[in-house]
Amino acid sequence: MCIIIIVFFKTGDGESDRRACHDRGSWKKLRMNSMKKVIFISTCILIFGSLTLLFAVDAKDIIRKSEDAVKGKTAISEVEIVIKTRKWTRSMVLQSWENRIKKKSFSEITAPQKDAGNRFLLIGKEMRQYIPGLKKDIKISPSMMLQSWMGSDFTNDDIVKESSITEDYTHKLDGIRTVDGHECYRIILVPVKGAAVVWGKIIYYARKSDYLPVRQEFYNEHDVLKKVLTCSEFRLIHDRVIPTVYKMQTTGREDRYTLMKIRKIRFDQKIPDSVFSLQNLKRK
C-alpha cells in the first residue's frame, strides 16, 4: 500500500509579507525559511514512502523466490569444484541430482580418477557416503555436517543441502545494501528453535531486481563470522538467469578459497526414484 501525503503551507501573500519585513534582507530570510520547510517535509515524505514499500516486502518470500530461482523444484547439474591455495590447485567434477519437493539429493564425483566414485545420498535428514576405496558406505552424523567436504571450503551441508534456509530459519528484512554493484535486500536468518542446523546465523543478500543471491555470510553460534559465499557470473541458462560461479572463503584463511562453477544444469526435470536409493549409492 502506498500512502501519499500532501502538505500545504500558508506563507502569506507577497505584499503582506513585504509589509511585515522591515528590509530586503528580512524578506530574503523569510523566503529561505519557507523553502527549507518545503524541502524538509518533502524529504520526510520520501523516506516514509520508502519505508512503507520496504516493510511491505516479506523476507521469507524473498528467500523462497531466491531458492526457487537458482534450484527449481528439481535440478540435474554438473559442476567443477576448484580448491585454490597459494601453493596448489585441485579440481573435481561433481554430478548431482536434487529433488527439493521430496527432500532428496544424490551426488557423485566423476573426476579426477583418484576421487571418482565417491557418492553422497541424502534422504530427509539422513546422509550417507559411499567410499570406493573401502567399498562400503558410512552414515554422516549431524555433527559432521559442518565438516569440510572433500577438503574444500564447502561443508557437507553445503553440498547435500540437508538444512533448508526457508524452513529451518526465521527471516528478518534488515534494509537495503549495495553489494558488488547490485542493490540488494539484506536478510538476517536465525535458526528456528529446535532446528538441527549448522549455522547460528546467516546474513543473506538478494538482488532487488530478481531476488537472485549475491552474497551470504555464515556465523557460528557465538556470532562469529566463519565463511563468506559470493555469487557471480550471472548468465541465462535455458529459461532463467542464475549465478554460475560460487566462491566460498573461510575467514582467517585468505590464502585459499573454493570455487563451484556450474558447467551444465537442467531444472524441473523428472528424476526417477531409483536415483535416490541405497542400491544406486552402493553400485559397483
N, C-alpha and C positions, 0 to 999 in steps of 0.2 A: 504494500500500500504506500502510495506517495502522498505526502501532505504538503500542500502549497500554502505558504503564509504571505499575505500581502500587508505591508505596513505603510500607513500614510503618516506623514509628518506635517504639522501645521507650523510653518516657519514665519507666517505673516506675509502680507503683501509688501511689495518692494518699497512703496512710498512711506508706509508707516514705519517699516524697519529703518529707513533712512532717517526719519524724524527722530527715532529713538536713539540713533547713534549721533554722537557729537562731532565726529570727524571721520575722514575717509578711512583711517586705519581701523576704527571700530567696525565699520561696515564690512571690510575685508575679513576681519576676525569672525564676525557673525556668519558669513558665508562659509568660511572654512569649518566652523563647528558643525554647521548643518551637513556639510559634505561628509565629515567624519562619522556622524551618526548614521547616515545612509550606508556608508561603506561597512561600518560595524555590524549593522543589522543584516545586511546582505551576506556578510561572511558567516554570521550565525545561522542563517537560513541554509546556506550551502553545506555547512558542517552537519546540521541537523538532518538534512536530506540524505547526506552520505551515510550517516549512522543508521538512519531508518532502513536504507537499502541493504547495508551490511548485515544488520541483525535479522533481516528477513530471510537471509540465506541460512539453510540448515547445514551444520557442519558434518553430520553423519551422511547426509545426502551427497555432499561433495566427495567424501571418501568413497562412497558406494559408486558414484559415477566414475571416479578416477580408476577404481579397481575394475569396473566393467569395461572401461576403455582399453586398458592395457592387457586384460586377461580374457575377457569374454566369458561365456558360460563354460566352454571347453577350449583348450589350446593344445596344439601339437607343434613342438618347436625343436630347432637345432641351434645351439648356442656355442660360441667359443669362449672359454674361460681362460684368461691370461693373468698369471700372477707375476708381477714385476717387482724386482728389488734392484738395488744399485749394482749388484754383482751378477745376477742371473735372471732369466725369464723362463717361465714354464707355462705350457699351453695344454688345454684339454678340450675335447669336443663332447658335449653332453646333449643327448636327445631326451625329450621329456613329453609326457602325456599328462594332462591335468583335466579333471572334471570338478569344477568348483561347486556344482549343484550337489553332487554325491560325496564331496569332500574326499576325493581320491586323487593320488598322483603316482606316477611311475617314471623313473629317470634311469638312464644308463649311459655310462661313459663308453664312447666308441673309439677314442684315440687320446693319447698315443697307445701303442700296443701294451706297454707295461701296466697301464691303468685300465685298459679296455676290459669290459665285463663286470666292473663294479656297478651294482644296481641298487636302487633305492625305491622302496614301496611305502606309501602312506595310505592307510585306510582309517578314516576318522582321526583319532589322536594317536594311533599306533604306527610307529615307523620301524621298518626292518631294512637291513643292508645285506646284500649278498657279496661275499668276498671270494673272488675266483681262486686266489692263491690257497685259501683254506678249504675251498669247495663246500662252504657252509654259509648259512645266513645267521645274523645276530639281531637281536632286538635293541633298538636305540631307546634308552630310557629318557624320560622328560628332562632329567638333569643334564643329559648330553646334547640337548638341542642347541645350547649356547656354544658348544664347541666348534672349532674350525672345521669347515667342510673340505676335505682333501688338501689340507694345508693352505687354504686360501683365506681371504679376509671375510668371506661369507660364512655364515653359520649353517649348521644342519637345518635349522628352521627356515633360513632364507631360501634354501634350495627346495625343500619339500613343502614349505608353507603350511606347517601344522597349525600355527595360530592365525586367527583372522583379525585384521585390523578393523574390520567392520563390526564384527560381533563380540570380540573379546576386549574391546576398549570403549571408554566413553570419549566423546568428542566435543571440543570447545573451540569455537572460532575466536581467534586472537588477532584480528585485524588483517591488514594487507601489507605485504612487503614486496620489494623488487629483488628478485634472486636471479643472478646470471642473465640479466636483461629482460626477465619475464615478470609481469605483475601477477603476484600470487596470493592466494588465501593462505594464511598461517593458521594451522590447526594443531591443537595440543591434544594428544591421545594419552589417556591414563587407563591402566587395566581395570576391568570390571572386577568387583570383589569376588574372590574365589577363582578367577580365571587362571588357568595354567599357561602363562605366557613367559616369554624370555625377557622382555624389557620392562623397566619400571616406568618409562615414559618415552613417547615418540613425538617429535615435532615434525609435522608433515606440511610441505609446501606444494600447492596445486595451482596450476595456471588458471587465472580467472576466465580466460577465453574458452577453454575446452576441458578444464579440470585435470589435465594430464600432470603427473607428478614431475617435479623438478628437483626436489631435494628432500631427504629425510634424515633426521638426527635421532640417534638411539642412545638413551640414557639408562644406566642401571638403577637398582632400587634405592641407591644413595644419591640419585640425581646428578651423577657424574656422566658427562658425555663420553661414550665409548667408541662409537662408529658414526661415519657420515656417508650416506649414499647420494650421489649426484646422477641425474639422468640427462642425457644429451643426444644429439644427432636425431632429432625428430623427423621421421620420414613417413610417407604414405605407403602402407603395405596393404594391398587388396582394398578394403573399403574403409580403412581408418588410419589416422596418423598416430604413431606411437614413438616413444623414445627407443632407440635401438642400441644404445650403449649405456651401461650402468657401471659406475665406478664406486667401489666400496673401499673406504680407507679407515683404518683403525687409528684412533687418536694416540699420539705418542709414538707412532710408527711412520713418520714422514718419509722414511727411506723405502717404503713399499706400499703397494696397493694392488687391488684385483679388479680387472675389467670383465664384464659379461657382455659379449657382443652377439646380438641376435643375427643369425645367418638366414634362417627361414622360420616362418611361423604361420599357422593357419588357425582361424578362430571358428568356434561354434560348429565343429565337425563331429560327427558321431564317432565315439570311441567304444569298441567292444569291451564288455565287462571282463573278458579274459585277459586284457592288458593289465588290469589291476588285481592280479592273482598271485598266490604263492608259487604256483606252477611256473608262471612266467618269470618270477623272481629267481627261482632256483634252476631254471632250464640250463642244460649244458651247452 
